[in-house]
Amino acid sequence: MFPMTKQRKHVTVSEAAARAGCTRQGIHDAIEAGKFPGAYQIGDAATAAYLIPLNELEAWMKTRKRRPKNGN
């Protein structure tokens, strides 16, 4: 029998950007705008990274408007 895997509850900025189909800067902008109130920073100043609650990312993705890639 295989061990049960624990489902992750947080994602990194890079993972969030990939899931949302946007840039890492777009995720950082959303963090700064308070779109992910449960996001928190880990590491020291040189290696700081954010972890974003997956449920908050999914809710944000449902509400945001996507821009067409061709600029129209």
ChimeraX attribute file (.defattr): number of C-alpha atoms within 10 A of each C-alpha:
attribute: neighborCount
match mode: 1-to-1
recipient: residues
	/A:1	3
	/A:2	4
	/A:3	5
	/A:4	6
	/A:5	6
	/A:6	6
	/A:7	6
	/A:8	8
	/A:9	11
	/A:10	19
	/A:11	18
	/A:12	17
	/A:13	21
	/A:14	18
	/A:15	15
	/A:16	23
	/A:17	18
	/A:18	12
	/A:19	13
	/A:20	19
	/A:21	12
	/A:22	14
	/A:23	14
	/A:24	17
	/A:25	12
	/A:26	15
	/A:27	23
	/A:28	17
	/A:29	12
	/A:30	15
	/A:31	18
	/A:32	11
	/A:33	10
	/A:34	11
	/A:35	16
	/A:36	21
	/A:37	13
	/A:38	14
	/A:39	20
	/A:40	13
	/A:41	12
	/A:42	11
	/A:43	9
	/A:44	8
	/A:45	8
	/A:46	6
	/A:47	8
	/A:48	9
	/A:49	15
	/A:50	18
	/A:51	19
	/A:52	23
	/A:53	19
	/A:54	18
	/A:55	14
	/A:56	16
	/A:57	21
	/A:58	13
	/A:59	12
	/A:60	15
	/A:61	15
	/A:62	9
	/A:63	8
	/A:64	9
	/A:65	8
	/A:66	10
	/A:67	9
	/A:68	7
	/A:69	6
	/A:70	5
	/A:71	5
	/A:72	5
